[in-house]
Every structure is written in structure tokens, then in C-alpha cells.
Amino acid sequence: MAGAVDASKGLPSHPERATLEGKNKFLGFWFFLGGETILFATFFGTYLGLRNGVADGPTSQELFHLDLVFIMTMLLLTSSLTSVLAMFAMKKNKFKTFLAWMWITVLLGLGFIGFEIYEFYVYVNDYGLGFSTSAFASSFYSLVGLHGAHVAFGLSWIIVLLIRYSRSGITLTNAPKFYLAGLYWHFIDVVWVFIFTVVYLMGVGG
């Protein structure tokens, strides 16, 4: 049962949804993700419609290097795994283990952001691909930059929660907050898988 209490731990087996407030947050979050999905679908559609409009600028085949993108992908997918391990630790009320996995998730996310900033820097300075260089450039920076902004927001969300509840332990108040932040992080990872496929793999393949 979702609300069963683990007597040895003093917490329900699913503390993130053990209260009505937690259940309401969970439901509201799915509505929020629905809106986010529509937003990204719009940006994907725009990119697909404009990706061949390179004007006099470089093409995707000239720009994209899958070795860098592969590293970025591994960082983000690994961070998704560490967040899952953190949630398992949370349900077992192993707070120190939970904190360790969440901070590792943050570090991996920061690594991803660093590589993305480096990627954009190379495109602008080495290839002259500014935001207004071509329709392809505008749609590329908009889509990938939007995802990067979501990663930054997700990291900020997690960091604020970790700092705020660094000494309180897992409670029925903060468990839903951590759980929803973890779900949001998984959503960001799924979006990146689509970006990796649609933008980079299709870009390299022409």
C-alpha cells in the first residue's frame, strides 16, 4: 500500500505522496509538464522547418561534433540515474545517502551546462554562427538554449531544496518537493534525448 508506514524508519513507504498536499502537488505537476511538452514540441517543429535555411552560414554537418555531444549526453543521462538512486535513498530514509546522490546529480548537471556554453562559444567564435546568422542558427540556439535554460532552472530548484533542508532530514513536507524536482529532472533528460536525435544525429546525417 502506498501509504503504509515502515515502522523501522518512521515514514510511509511513499512519503512523497503520503499526504493530500503531496498528491495535489503531484497532480498539478503533470499539468505543468503537459504545458512544457507543448512548448518544446513547438520549438522542435520550428527547428525542423528551418534547419535547412543556412543562408551563407555554416551547415549542421560543418558544425556538429558528436564526440562532444556524446559526453554531454552521458553526463545528463548519468545525472538521471543518480537522481533515481537519491529517490531510493529518500524512501529508505537514508538522508546522508540521499544528499550525496543529489549533489552528484547537481555536479553532473553543472558539467553539462559547462560543455553547452563551450559548444556555443566555439560555434560563435570559430564558425561565426551568431543567433541571427541564419534561420537555422536562430532555431538551433532557441531550441537548445531553451533546454539549457530548463537545465539551469532544474539545478537551481534542486540546489535551493538541498540548502534549505540540509539538516531537517526527510519529512512529509519536503519529500514531495524533492520528488517533483527529480521528476522534472527526468523530463529534461528525455527532452535532451530528442534533441540529440533530431538536432545532432539528423544534423550530422544531413
C-alpha positions, -999 to +999 in steps of 0.1 A: +000+000+000+013+035-010+005+049+025+018+020+045+042+031+073+076+015+077+078+012+115+116+008+114+120+041+096+091+061+109+080+072+074+054+059+049+068+038+021+059+066-004+065+098+017+062+120-014+025+111-018+016+103+017-005+135+023-032+152+004-009+181-003+017+158-018-009+142-040-022+176-052+014+187-060+019+155-079-013+161-100-005+197-106+030+189-117+017+166-145-005+195-158+027+217-158+047+191-177+019+189-203+024+227-210+061+222-211+057+194-236+037+216-259+063+243-256+091+221-266+070+205-294+066+240-309+103+247-308+111+213-323+086+219-351+101+253-358+136+239-359+126+211-383+110+237-406+140+260-406+170+237-402+179+238-439+178+276-441+215+282-436+219+312-459+256+320-461+264+305-427+278+271-418+257+239-421+250+214-394+274+190-410+302+215-406+293+224-371+283+194-351+309+171-335+293+140-319+321+133-295+313+165-275+276+159-277+281+123-266+299+135-235+271+159-228+245+132-232+264+108-209+266+135-182+229+142-184+218+105-185+241+096-156+226+125-136+192+110-142+205+077-128+219+094-097+187+112-091+169+078-092+193+065-066+187+095-045+149+089-046+155+052-035+176+065-006+149+090+003+122+063+005+145+043+028+150+075+049+188+074+043+192+111+044+230+113+040+230+089+011+202+109-004+221+142-001+252+126-016+234+114-047+216+146-052+248+167-050+264+143-076+233+150-098+240+187-094+276+184-103+268+163-134+242+189-144+267+217-140+292+198-162+265+196-189+259+233-187+296+240-189+300+219-221+270+236-236+284+270-230+317+259-245+298+245-275+280+278-282+313+297-277+330+275-304+301+280-328+302+317-324+339+324-324+353+296-346+324+293-371+308+327-369+274+312-362+255+340-344+219+339-334+209+360-364+233+344-389+205+323-405+171+307-398+189+275-389+211+294-363+181+311-348+161+279-344+190+259-332+200+284-305+164+288-295+157+251-291+190+241-275+191+273-254+156+267-242+166+233-230+198+247-214+176+273-195+155+244-182+186+226-170+197+257-152+163+261-136+162+225-126+197+228-110+186+259-091+155+242-079+174+212-066+202+233-050+177+255-032+159+225-018+192+209-007+204+240+011+170+247+027+165+211+040+202+202+045+196+194+082+160+186+085+160+151+072+133+136+051+098+147+062+063+145+047+067+182+039+099+182+019+096+147+003+071+158-023+093+188-032+124+166-038+104+140-057+089+166-081+123+181-086+135+147-095+106+141-120+114+175-136+150+165-140+139+133-158+117+153-181+147+175-190+167+143-198+140+129-220+139+162-239+176+161-244+174+126-259+150+140-286+174+170-291+203+146-295+184+126-321+165+154-340+192+181-339+226+164-338+221+130-353+199+142-381+222+173-385+253+152-390+234+129-414+221+158-434 
